[in-house]
Every structure is written in C-alpha cells, then in structure tokens.
C-alpha cells in the first residue's frame, strides 16, 4: 500500500542523514513527509551505500528497510548521524 512512496522519498527527500555502523558501512536514512487520504505521515528509507557504483559517477544505494510511520518518536530515532541535506536547524 505504501510502496509508491519509496521512489519519491529517495529522489526528493525532506532530510537525509549519514551514519556509519559498527562494521564501517555507510548508512543513509532518507525521510520525507507524505499525505495519503488526508493523513500525513513520514516515510523512511534506510539504505547502505554500495562500494562499487553500477555506473560511473552514480552512487549506488541498497535499501535495507523502508516503512511509513505516524510516530514522531520514530522520526527522532531515525534522524541520526550527520545531516546531509534538508532544512537546517537554528
């Protein structure tokens, strides 16, 4: 039911966070607010950066997990690491 939001979240995220896991892998979390049937929610795409680009000059990401949530606490949990893009906090 929410698969249609994956591409938009990855192509035009509101925020992207970059972190490194215990094994040194780069993890990128894409977050975007969406609306469906009058209900607003966050959509999360947690991806791992693939070391070898499939095409020259194009970054390759492997989705680990994607999911929607209405919970602001989930949002706070997943916005970890260095903010790569999105509105800056004052």
Secondary structure, DSSP 8 states (H G I E B T S, - for coil): --THHHHHHHHS-SEEEEEE-TTS-EEEEEEEEEEETTEEEEEEEEEEEEEEEEETTEEEEEEEEEEEE--HHHHHHH--SEEEES----
